[in-house]
Amino acid sequence: MATAREDIGLEAILDLARKTMGQEVDAIQALMAGLSSRFADSALVIARCPGLVWVTGVGTSASVAERFAHILNCCGRRSMFLHPADSLHGHAGVMASGDVLVAMSRGGESAEVVALVEIAKRLGVTVVAMVHNMESTLARNCDYVLPVVSRQEFELQGVIATTSTVAYCAMCDALAAVAWEVTGYTLERFVATHPGGAVGRMLHK
């Protein structure tokens, strides 16, 4: 049974916070330095998709995928999260030729995601992998591969997806920025679909 620490003080708490945030900053800076034509190719495929952009992942990657789908919708690029487990029970039939599937998996070996990619390819869907392991099954099976590399030791306790999650979110935000520009989306169009919350109140003044 774990023993709770009763003696942790203010400086130790702040040091932990600074270390965690610093690792995340380092990971994003490394992503920035590594951007290449792979990013541009993936970004344009997503931005110019004539159909729907489906985004999938399991575990923490699923949370990032849902966030990405939401942001793409806010940028004029119609998108939906597609649960890989449900997809293997018939829901994959929602995809069609002309769509794009963005598949997220740090290790690139998540069985449900790999299986969904195989179905997508048979349906004529273009598949973009966002993956850390460029030698993985997922990376080998996709049309476009966007590396999202982060150091394993930067994860919480070396295993819990923390820094890698921030890295994936940053890459998604960069892709969404390209989608906004390429689609020619405007704040006027955005306002029409975002009347709620603080943003809605600000834009509807």
MDAnalysis code that builds the backbone (N, CA, C; Angstrom):
import MDAnalysis as mda
import numpy as np

u = mda.Universe.empty(615, n_residues=205, atom_resindex=np.repeat(np.arange(205), 3), trajectory=True)
u.add_TopologyAttr("name", ["N", "CA", "C"] * 205)
u.add_TopologyAttr("resid", np.arange(1, 206))
u.add_TopologyAttr("resname", ["MET", "ALA", "THR", "ALA", "ARG", "GLU", "ASP", "ILE", "GLY", "LEU", "GLU", "ALA", "ILE", "LEU", "ASP", "LEU", "ALA", "ARG", "LYS", "THR", "MET", "GLY", "GLN", "GLU", "VAL", "ASP", "ALA", "ILE", "GLN", "ALA", "LEU", "MET", "ALA", "GLY", "LEU", "SER", "SER", "ARG", "PHE", "ALA", "ASP", "SER", "ALA", "LEU", "VAL", "ILE", "ALA", "ARG", "CYS", "PRO", "GLY", "LEU", "VAL", "TRP", "VAL", "THR", "GLY", "VAL", "GLY", "THR", "SER", "ALA", "SER", "VAL", "ALA", "GLU", "ARG", "PHE", "ALA", "HIS", "ILE", "LEU", "ASN", "CYS", "CYS", "GLY", "ARG", "ARG", "SER", "MET", "PHE", "LEU", "HIS", "PRO", "ALA", "ASP", "SER", "LEU", "HIS", "GLY", "HIS", "ALA", "GLY", "VAL", "MET", "ALA", "SER", "GLY", "ASP", "VAL", "LEU", "VAL", "ALA", "MET", "SER", "ARG", "GLY", "GLY", "GLU", "SER", "ALA", "GLU", "VAL", "VAL", "ALA", "LEU", "VAL", "GLU", "ILE", "ALA", "LYS", "ARG", "LEU", "GLY", "VAL", "THR", "VAL", "VAL", "ALA", "MET", "VAL", "HIS", "ASN", "MET", "GLU", "SER", "THR", "LEU", "ALA", "ARG", "ASN", "CYS", "ASP", "TYR", "VAL", "LEU", "PRO", "VAL", "VAL", "SER", "ARG", "GLN", "GLU", "PHE", "GLU", "LEU", "GLN", "GLY", "VAL", "ILE", "ALA", "THR", "THR", "SER", "THR", "VAL", "ALA", "TYR", "CYS", "ALA", "MET", "CYS", "ASP", "ALA", "LEU", "ALA", "ALA", "VAL", "ALA", "TRP", "GLU", "VAL", "THR", "GLY", "TYR", "THR", "LEU", "GLU", "ARG", "PHE", "VAL", "ALA", "THR", "HIS", "PRO", "GLY", "GLY", "ALA", "VAL", "GLY", "ARG", "MET", "LEU", "HIS", "LYS"])
u.atoms.positions = np.array([
    [0.847, -1.200, 0.000],
    [0.000, 0.000, 0.000],
    [0.878, 1.245, 0.000],
    [0.526, 2.221, -0.854],
    [1.324, 3.442, -0.954],
    [1.237, 4.251, 0.332],
    [2.342, 4.917, 0.628],
    [2.388, 5.769, 1.813],
    [2.273, 7.224, 1.395],
    [1.299, 7.917, 1.925],
    [1.106, 9.323, 1.584],
    [2.224, 10.169, 2.174],
    [2.648, 11.188, 1.417],
    [3.672, 12.099, 1.911],
    [3.024, 13.248, 2.657],
    [3.361, 13.354, 3.920],
    [2.815, 14.434, 4.739],
    [3.788, 15.599, 4.859],
    [5.045, 15.361, 4.414],
    [6.086, 16.357, 4.673],
    [6.405, 17.227, 3.457],
    [5.649, 17.052, 2.371],
    [5.970, 17.822, 1.175],
    [5.646, 19.293, 1.399],
    [6.621, 20.136, 1.094],
    [6.466, 21.567, 1.352],
    [6.200, 22.367, 0.104],
    [6.054, 23.648, 0.286],
    [5.718, 24.556, -0.806],
    [6.743, 24.493, -1.933],
    [8.025, 24.583, -1.601],
    [9.049, 24.618, -2.650],
    [9.086, 23.317, -3.440],
    [8.889, 22.184, -2.759],
    [8.876, 20.906, -3.463],
    [7.698, 20.832, -4.424],
    [6.558, 21.342, -3.996],
    [5.374, 21.359, -4.851],
    [5.609, 22.232, -6.087],
    [6.173, 23.422, -5.865],
    [6.430, 24.327, -6.986],
    [7.503, 23.781, -7.916],
    [8.505, 23.116, -7.352],
    [9.552, 22.510, -8.182],
    [8.967, 21.435, -9.093],
    [8.065, 20.615, -8.537],
    [7.408, 19.594, -9.357],
    [6.603, 20.220, -10.486],
    [5.879, 21.280, -10.161],
    [5.074, 21.966, -11.172],
    [5.962, 22.547, -12.272],
    [7.059, 23.200, -11.878],
    [7.971, 23.805, -12.865],
    [8.628, 22.738, -13.737],
    [9.009, 21.617, -13.120],
    [9.628, 20.535, -13.891],
    [8.652, 19.994, -14.930],
    [7.404, 19.760, -14.512],
    [6.396, 19.220, -15.422],
    [6.138, 20.175, -16.578],
    [5.932, 21.441, -16.256],
    [5.667, 22.426, -17.306],
    [6.875, 22.620, -18.212],
    [8.057, 22.591, -17.634],
    [9.274, 22.753, -18.425],
    [9.446, 21.624, -19.430],
    [9.121, 20.406, -19.025],
    [9.200, 19.278, -19.941],
    [8.233, 19.445, -21.094],
    [7.059, 19.968, -20.800],
    [6.072, 20.177, -21.852],
    [6.523, 21.263, -22.825],
    [7.134, 22.313, -22.290],
    [7.689, 23.358, -23.148],
    [8.774, 22.779, -24.052],
    [9.663, 21.977, -23.477],
    [10.734, 21.361, -24.259],
    [10.169, 20.484, -25.372],
    [9.112, 19.743, -25.073],
    [8.514, 18.850, -26.070],
    [7.935, 19.638, -27.236],
    [7.258, 20.743, -26.944],
    [6.675, 21.548, -28.013],
    [7.759, 22.229, -28.845],
    [8.813, 22.695, -28.183],
    [9.915, 23.310, -28.934],
    [10.570, 22.302, -29.871],
    [10.691, 21.054, -29.417],
    [11.253, 20.011, -30.275],
    [10.332, 19.738, -31.463],
    [9.009, 19.750, -31.232],
    [8.061, 19.576, -32.331],
    [8.206, 20.691, -33.362],
    [8.324, 21.914, -32.879],
    [8.482, 23.057, -33.777],
    [9.722, 22.907, -34.643],
    [10.813, 22.492, -34.020],
    [12.082, 22.340, -34.741],
    [12.011, 21.222, -35.775],
    [11.146, 20.229, -35.528],
    [11.070, 19.078, -36.415],
    [10.021, 19.167, -37.506],
    [9.279, 20.272, -37.570],
    [8.248, 20.413, -38.604],
    [8.871, 20.344, -40.001],
    [8.170, 19.651, -40.896],
    [8.705, 19.462, -42.242],
    [7.552, 19.369, -43.234],
    [7.878, 18.915, -44.434],
    [6.842, 18.747, -45.455],
    [5.807, 17.707, -45.040],
    [6.172, 16.805, -44.128],
    [5.190, 15.845, -43.622],
    [4.011, 16.583, -42.982],
    [4.331, 17.635, -42.235],
    [3.270, 18.413, -41.602],
    [2.426, 19.107, -42.664],
    [3.074, 19.757, -43.616],
    [2.335, 20.486, -44.654],
    [1.430, 19.551, -45.446],
    [1.944, 18.382, -45.809],
    [1.140, 17.428, -46.578],
    [-0.090, 16.984, -45.782],
    [0.123, 16.641, -44.512],
    [-0.990, 16.199, -43.671],
    [-2.000, 17.312, -43.461],
    [-1.504, 18.524, -43.224],
    [-2.386, 19.663, -42.985],
    [-3.264, 19.954, -44.197],
    [-2.698, 19.875, -45.387],
    [-3.471, 20.172, -46.591],
    [-4.486, 19.082, -46.895],
    [-4.139, 17.836, -46.626],
    [-5.097, 16.740, -46.826],
    [-6.312, 16.941, -45.932],
    [-6.071, 17.329, -44.692],
    [-7.167, 17.565, -43.749],
    [-7.975, 18.794, -44.164],
    [-7.291, 19.880, -44.470],
    [-7.971, 21.138, -44.787],
    [-8.793, 21.053, -46.072],
    [-8.302, 20.273, -47.045],
    [-8.964, 20.205, -48.350],
    [-9.877, 18.992, -48.506],
    [-10.138, 18.298, -47.422],
    [-10.978, 17.103, -47.473],
    [-12.353, 17.456, -48.042],
    [-12.781, 16.770, -49.096],
    [-14.090, 17.073, -49.681],
    [-15.252, 16.490, -48.897],
    [-14.961, 15.568, -47.992],
    [-16.007, 14.962, -47.187],
    [-15.884, 15.351, -45.728],
    [-15.983, 14.359, -44.857],
    [-15.841, 14.578, -43.421],
    [-14.466, 14.144, -42.956],
    [-13.946, 14.859, -41.963],
    [-12.711, 14.451, -41.303],
    [-13.102, 13.691, -40.034],
    [-12.799, 12.412, -39.989],
    [-13.041, 11.595, -38.816],
    [-11.753, 11.526, -38.006],
    [-11.869, 11.588, -36.701],
    [-10.691, 11.527, -35.837],
    [-10.896, 10.415, -34.830],
    [-9.881, 9.579, -34.636],
    [-10.040, 8.435, -33.756],
    [-8.822, 8.210, -32.872],
    [-9.039, 7.511, -31.782],
    [-7.977, 7.157, -30.846],
    [-8.619, 6.484, -29.647],
    [-7.806, 5.798, -28.838],
    [-8.300, 5.168, -27.623],
    [-7.548, 5.732, -26.423],
    [-8.137, 5.568, -25.230],
    [-7.493, 6.065, -24.020],
    [-7.349, 7.574, -24.044],
    [-6.191, 8.062, -23.628],
    [-5.944, 9.506, -23.632],
    [-6.007, 10.074, -25.045],
    [-5.578, 9.290, -26.018],
    [-5.638, 9.753, -27.410],
    [-7.066, 10.038, -27.842],
    [-8.036, 9.316, -27.287],
    [-9.434, 9.574, -27.620],
    [-9.854, 10.961, -27.158],
    [-9.392, 11.361, -25.980],
    [-9.726, 12.699, -25.471],
    [-9.137, 13.768, -26.375],
    [-7.892, 13.566, -26.814],
    [-7.259, 14.518, -27.730],
    [-8.002, 14.532, -29.065],
    [-8.410, 13.354, -29.533],
    [-9.111, 13.256, -30.816],
    [-10.448, 13.992, -30.780],
    [-11.189, 13.844, -29.683],
    [-12.470, 14.551, -29.552],
    [-12.249, 16.060, -29.560],
    [-11.220, 16.504, -28.860],
    [-10.895, 17.939, -28.835],
    [-10.558, 18.437, -30.236],
    [-9.772, 17.653, -30.983],
    [-9.371, 18.055, -32.325],
    [-10.575, 18.165, -33.250],
    [-11.481, 17.190, -33.170],
    [-12.679, 17.244, -34.006],
    [-13.484, 18.505, -33.721],
    [-13.609, 18.850, -32.455],
    [-14.344, 20.066, -32.079],
    [-13.683, 21.305, -32.664],
    [-12.357, 21.403, -32.527],
    [-11.657, 22.599, -33.013],
    [-11.738, 22.693, -34.532],
    [-11.633, 21.554, -35.225],
    [-11.770, 21.590, -36.683],
    [-13.130, 22.131, -37.094],
    [-14.188, 21.721, -36.398],
    [-15.520, 22.259, -36.690],
    [-15.563, 23.766, -36.496],
    [-14.843, 24.242, -35.499],
    [-14.798, 25.682, -35.238],
    [-13.981, 26.424, -36.291],
    [-13.230, 25.680, -37.098],
    [-12.377, 26.289, -38.126],
    [-12.925, 26.073, -39.535],
    [-14.173, 25.626, -39.633],
    [-14.781, 25.476, -40.939],
    [-14.518, 24.163, -41.628],
    [-13.930, 23.211, -40.914],
    [-13.637, 21.902, -41.492],
    [-14.487, 20.858, -40.773],
    [-15.566, 20.401, -41.401],
    [-16.511, 19.496, -40.738],
    [-15.818, 18.228, -40.256],
    [-16.022, 17.891, -38.983],
    [-15.290, 16.790, -38.383],
    [-16.108, 16.118, -37.295],
    [-15.820, 14.822, -37.076],
    [-16.480, 14.058, -36.024],
    [-15.487, 13.081, -35.406],
    [-15.632, 12.843, -34.107],
    [-14.873, 11.786, -33.446],
    [-15.524, 10.451, -33.766],
    [-14.706, 9.449, -34.079],
    [-15.193, 8.113, -34.399],
    [-14.563, 7.127, -33.416],
    [-15.385, 6.528, -32.575],
    [-14.863, 5.623, -31.549],
    [-14.391, 4.324, -32.202],
    [-13.136, 3.950, -32.006],
    [-12.626, 2.764, -32.713],
    [-13.290, 1.462, -32.285],
    [-13.651, 1.329, -31.018],
    [-14.287, 0.090, -30.566],
    [-15.669, -0.071, -31.188],
    [-16.492, 0.984, -31.153],
    [-17.811, 0.926, -31.784],
    [-17.690, 0.686, -33.291],
    [-16.627, 1.229, -33.871],
    [-16.436, 1.092, -35.313],
    [-16.289, -0.355, -35.736],
    [-15.727, -1.169, -34.866],
    [-15.512, -2.578, -35.192],
    [-16.791, -3.393, -35.054],
    [-17.859, -2.727, -34.664],
    [-19.168, -3.389, -34.551],
    [-20.175, -2.746, -35.504],
    [-19.664, -2.264, -36.641],
    [-20.545, -1.761, -37.687],
    [-20.528, -0.266, -37.903],
    [-20.088, 0.499, -36.899],
    [-20.173, 1.951, -37.021],
    [-19.187, 2.503, -38.043],
    [-18.189, 1.720, -38.423],
    [-17.226, 2.173, -39.431],
    [-17.903, 2.451, -40.765],
    [-19.123, 1.915, -40.944],
    [-19.862, 2.149, -42.175],
    [-20.246, 3.596, -42.400],
    [-20.052, 4.439, -41.403],
    [-20.352, 5.860, -41.544],
    [-19.346, 6.562, -42.461],
    [-18.159, 5.974, -42.615],
    [-17.133, 6.580, -43.460],
    [-17.415, 6.313, -44.926],
    [-16.938, 7.221, -45.794],
    [-17.155, 7.060, -47.230],
    [-15.941, 7.566, -47.989],
    [-15.822, 7.115, -49.226],
    [-14.738, 7.583, -50.092],
    [-14.769, 9.110, -50.177],
    [-13.628, 9.730, -50.059],
    [-13.549, 11.188, -50.036],
    [-13.359, 11.731, -48.641],
    [-13.648, 10.907, -47.636],
    [-13.414, 11.306, -46.242],
    [-11.934, 11.138, -45.896],
    [-11.564, 11.729, -44.766],
    [-10.215, 11.567, -44.201],
    [-10.360, 11.051, -42.779],
    [-9.546, 10.085, -42.421],
    [-9.497, 9.586, -41.051],
    [-8.150, 9.958, -40.447],
    [-8.183, 10.687, -39.326],
    [-6.964, 11.004, -38.581],
    [-6.901, 10.029, -37.413],
    [-5.893, 9.164, -37.426],
    [-5.766, 8.118, -36.414],
    [-4.617, 8.451, -35.474],
    [-4.934, 8.564, -34.180],
    [-3.929, 8.931, -33.177],
    [-3.579, 7.735, -32.304],
    [-2.286, 7.490, -32.157],
    [-1.812, 6.446, -31.248],
    [-0.329, 6.670, -31.027],
    [0.064, 6.930, -29.789],
    [1.479, 7.219, -29.530],
    [2.354, 6.044, -29.945],
    [1.997, 4.847, -29.486],
    [2.794, 3.676, -29.818],
    [2.524, 3.127, -31.206],
    [1.338, 3.426, -31.735],
    [0.989, 2.979, -33.072],
    [0.603, 1.525, -33.171],
    [0.292, 0.905, -32.033],
    [-0.069, -0.511, -32.041],
    [-1.421, -0.773, -31.377],
    [-2.206, 0.255, -31.112],
    [-3.529, 0.056, -30.517],
    [-4.381, -0.762, -31.479],
    [-4.793, -1.951, -31.043],
    [-5.437, -2.912, -31.945],
    [-6.696, -2.350, -32.597],
    [-7.521, -1.638, -31.805],
    [-8.781, -1.126, -32.350],
    [-8.517, -0.061, -33.420],
    [-7.530, 0.779, -33.180],
    [-7.219, 1.839, -34.135],
    [-6.650, 1.248, -35.421],
    [-5.744, 0.291, -35.287],
    [-5.154, -0.357, -36.465],
    [-6.234, -1.056, -37.285],
    [-7.174, -1.727, -36.616],
    [-8.255, -2.413, -37.320],
    [-9.165, -1.425, -38.037],
    [-9.454, -0.295, -37.401],
    [-10.297, 0.722, -38.028],
    [-9.624, 1.296, -39.261],
    [-8.323, 1.495, -39.208],
    [-7.577, 2.000, -40.364],
    [-7.695, 1.036, -41.533],
    [-7.624, -0.259, -41.261],
    [-7.751, -1.248, -42.330],
    [-9.118, -1.143, -43.006],
    [-10.172, -0.939, -42.209],
    [-11.512, -0.777, -42.776],
    [-11.587, 0.499, -43.602],
    [-11.034, 1.579, -43.059],
    [-11.063, 2.865, -43.763],
    [-10.390, 2.764, -45.128],
    [-9.273, 2.081, -45.178],
    [-8.557, 1.941, -46.447],
    [-9.408, 1.181, -47.469],
    [-10.116, 0.154, -47.015],
    [-10.974, -0.604, -47.931],
    [-12.132, 0.237, -48.447],
    [-12.551, 1.230, -47.655],
    [-13.665, 2.097, -48.050],
    [-13.216, 3.276, -48.910],
    [-11.928, 3.378, -49.179],
    [-11.420, 4.485, -49.991],
    [-11.215, 5.768, -49.220],
    [-11.059, 5.656, -47.907],
    [-10.826, 6.817, -47.043],
    [-9.327, 7.077, -46.941],
    [-8.923, 8.326, -47.050],
    [-7.522, 8.699, -46.862],
    [-7.215, 8.736, -45.374],
    [-6.098, 8.132, -44.972],
    [-5.791, 8.011, -43.555],
    [-4.492, 8.734, -43.216],
    [-4.581, 9.578, -42.192],
    [-3.427, 10.297, -41.660],
    [-3.131, 9.753, -40.267],
    [-1.914, 9.296, -40.046],
    [-1.518, 8.815, -38.723],
    [-0.792, 9.914, -37.967],
    [-1.160, 10.090, -36.706],
    [-0.397, 10.932, -35.796],
    [0.199, 9.982, -34.762],
    [1.525, 9.822, -34.797],
    [2.139, 8.729, -34.064],
    [3.555, 9.088, -33.628],
    [3.957, 8.561, -32.482],
    [5.327, 8.728, -31.989],
    [6.255, 7.705, -32.635],
    [5.803, 6.459, -32.712],
    [6.627, 5.368, -33.222],
    [6.469, 5.254, -34.735],
    [7.450, 5.750, -35.451],
    [7.373, 5.775, -36.903],
    [7.572, 4.395, -37.533],
    [7.950, 3.417, -36.747],
    [8.121, 2.047, -37.249],
    [6.919, 1.179, -36.899],
    [5.883, 1.753, -36.371],
    [4.728, 1.003, -35.875],
    [3.833, 0.523, -37.015],
    [2.927, -0.376, -36.666],
    [1.940, -0.879, -37.628],
    [1.102, 0.261, -38.179],
    [0.671, 1.167, -37.308],
    [-0.149, 2.292, -37.749],
    [0.600, 3.151, -38.755],
    [1.831, 3.482, -38.456],
    [2.618, 4.327, -39.358],
    [2.808, 3.664, -40.722],
    [3.001, 2.368, -40.720],
    [3.239, 1.649, -41.985],
    [1.973, 1.545, -42.830],
    [0.804, 1.591, -42.203],
    [-0.444, 1.326, -42.924],
    [-1.191, 2.571, -43.379],
    [-0.698, 3.760, -43.060],
    [-1.433, 4.986, -43.385],
    [-0.865, 5.686, -44.613],
    [-1.712, 6.520, -45.232],
    [-1.300, 7.257, -46.423],
    [-0.336, 8.386, -46.087],
    [-0.578, 9.038, -44.971],
    [0.271, 10.133, -44.507],
    [0.624, 9.878, -43.047],
    [1.855, 10.174, -42.684],
    [2.301, 9.938, -41.319],
    [2.887, 11.231, -40.760],
    [2.286, 11.700, -39.672],
    [2.739, 12.918, -39.015],
    [3.362, 12.539, -37.673],
    [4.686, 12.636, -37.543],
    [5.318, 12.258, -36.272],
    [5.032, 13.270, -35.169],
    [4.612, 12.755, -34.023],
    [4.419, 13.583, -32.829],
    [5.285, 12.950, -31.738],
    [6.539, 13.330, -31.744],
    [7.543, 12.673, -30.912],
    [7.720, 13.427, -29.592],
    [7.737, 12.685, -28.495],
    [8.033, 13.259, -27.179],
    [8.756, 12.210, -26.348],
    [9.590, 12.666, -25.447],
    [10.432, 11.754, -24.685],
    [9.615, 10.979, -23.649],
    [9.828, 9.658, -23.600],
    [9.083, 8.802, -22.677],
    [9.290, 9.230, -21.229],
    [10.507, 9.643, -20.894],
    [10.794, 10.011, -19.503],
    [10.100, 11.305, -19.084],
    [9.532, 12.037, -20.039],
    [8.789, 13.257, -19.713],
    [7.354, 12.959, -19.288],
    [6.895, 11.708, -19.478],
    [5.561, 11.349, -19.021],
    [5.554, 11.258, -17.493],
    [4.425, 11.487, -16.882],
    [4.307, 11.391, -15.426],
    [4.668, 9.972, -14.981],
    [5.663, 9.872, -14.124],
    [6.197, 8.584, -13.674],
    [6.712, 7.735, -14.843],
    [6.951, 8.363, -15.968],
    [7.489, 7.665, -17.128],
    [6.469, 6.878, -17.926],
    [5.199, 6.897, -17.504],
    [4.197, 6.071, -18.188],
    [2.867, 6.772, -18.441],
    [2.462, 7.724, -17.606],
    [1.131, 8.334, -17.731],
    [1.181, 9.457, -18.767],
    [0.295, 9.406, -19.749],
    [0.323, 10.345, -20.874],
    [0.034, 11.767, -20.420],
    [1.074, 12.540, -20.249],
    [0.942, 13.941, -19.849],
    [1.620, 14.844, -20.868],
    [2.944, 14.811, -20.914],
    [3.666, 15.640, -21.882],
    [3.295, 15.276, -23.309],
    [3.147, 13.985, -23.593],
    [2.782, 13.581, -24.951],
    [1.405, 14.113, -25.339],
    [0.499, 14.197, -24.359],
    [-0.832, 14.734, -24.631],
    [-0.753, 16.200, -25.028],
    [0.090, 16.953, -24.315],
    [0.284, 18.362, -24.661],
    [0.877, 18.488, -26.060],
    [1.817, 17.609, -26.384],
    [2.440, 17.638, -27.706],
    [1.407, 17.355, -28.798],
    [0.558, 16.376, -28.576],
    [-0.479, 16.053, -29.559],
    [-1.454, 17.216, -29.728],
    [-1.845, 17.821, -28.612],
    [-2.762, 18.966, -28.695],
    [-2.138, 20.118, -29.464],
    [-0.846, 20.368, -29.238],
    [-0.158, 21.448, -29.946],
    [-0.126, 21.176, -31.447],
    [0.136, 19.925, -31.819],
    [0.166, 19.585, -33.241],
    [-1.230, 19.742, -33.851],
    [-2.248, 19.329, -33.119],
    [-3.617, 19.492, -33.604],
    [-3.965, 20.962, -33.795],
    [-3.533, 21.805, -32.866],
    [-3.812, 23.234, -32.978],
    [-3.152, 23.824, -34.221],
    [-1.932, 23.359, -34.510],
    [-1.232, 23.840, -35.708],
    [-1.960, 23.392, -36.971],
    [-2.451, 22.164, -36.981],
    [-3.233, 21.680, -38.124],
    [-4.520, 22.485, -38.295],
    [-5.160, 22.804, -37.187],
    [-6.405, 23.576, -37.241],
    [-6.148, 24.988, -37.770],
    [-5.013, 25.567, -37.422],
    [-4.683, 26.911, -37.914],
    [-4.564, 26.909, -39.438],
    [-3.970, 25.844, -39.972],
    [-3.870, 25.723, -41.429],
    [-5.257, 25.543, -42.038],
    [-6.085, 24.721, -41.393],
    [-7.443, 24.499, -41.907],
    [-8.223, 25.807, -41.986],
    [-8.103, 26.635, -40.965],
    [-8.799, 27.933, -40.966],
    [-8.403, 28.758, -42.187],
    [-7.105, 28.831, -42.460],
    [-6.626, 29.642, -43.581],
    [-7.032, 29.047, -44.923],
    [-6.872, 27.747, -45.073],
    [-7.128, 27.104, -46.364],
    [-8.614, 27.122, -46.717],
    [-9.481, 26.914, -45.726],
    [-10.918, 26.905, -45.999],
    [-11.475, 28.313, -46.196],
    [-10.696, 29.325, -45.830],
    [-11.187, 30.697, -45.943],
    [-12.258, 31.024, -44.935],
    [-12.243, 30.317, -43.831],
    [-13.240, 30.538, -42.791],
    [-13.081, 31.936, -42.201],
    [-14.173, 32.481, -41.702],
    [-14.145, 33.834, -41.146],
    [-14.810, 33.859, -39.780],
    [-14.512, 34.893, -39.015],
    [-15.169, 35.052, -37.721],
    [-16.673, 35.246, -37.882],
    [-17.090, 35.866, -38.987],
    [-18.515, 36.066, -39.228],
    [-19.234, 34.720, -39.348],
    [-18.613, 33.779, -40.054],
    [-19.210, 32.445, -40.180],
    [-19.128, 31.691, -38.858],
    [-18.047, 31.875, -38.148],
    [-17.884, 31.223, -36.850],
    [-18.967, 31.680, -35.875],
    [-19.260, 32.968, -35.885],
    [-20.258, 33.537, -34.975],
    [-21.609, 32.846, -35.145],
    [-21.942, 32.506, -36.374],
    [-23.254, 31.908, -36.653],
    [-23.442, 30.569, -35.961],
    [-22.349, 29.882, -35.650],
    [-22.461, 28.563, -35.023],
    [-21.956, 28.552, -33.590],
    [-21.632, 29.717, -33.053],
    [-21.087, 29.764, -31.689],
    [-21.739, 30.887, -30.881],
    [-23.056, 30.774, -30.634],
    [-23.717, 31.808, -29.843],
    [-23.542, 31.619, -28.342],
    [-23.056, 30.456, -27.910],
    [-23.033, 30.146, -26.485],
    [-21.754, 30.550, -25.778],
    [-21.831, 30.601, -24.450],
    [-20.673, 30.824, -23.605],
    [-20.110, 32.229, -23.677],
    [-18.951, 32.408, -23.043],
    [-18.311, 33.717, -22.991],
    [-17.903, 34.185, -24.371],
    [-17.422, 33.250, -25.208],
    [-17.026, 33.600, -26.566],
    [-18.239, 34.091, -27.347],
    [-19.352, 33.387, -27.234],
    [-20.566, 33.795, -27.927],
    [-21.035, 35.177, -27.491],
    [-20.995, 35.427, -26.191],
    [-21.415, 36.738, -25.696],
    [-20.498, 37.834, -26.204],
    [-19.207, 37.572, -26.253],
    [-18.252, 38.572, -26.734],
    [-18.467, 38.886, -28.207],
    [-18.689, 37.837, -29.017],
    [-18.800, 38.022, -30.462],
    [-20.160, 38.557, -30.874],
    [-21.173, 38.455, -30.016],
    [-22.503, 38.923, -30.363],
    [-22.835, 40.285, -29.771],
    [-21.830, 40.986, -29.271],
    [-22.076, 42.339, -28.740],
    [-22.456, 43.279, -29.852],
])
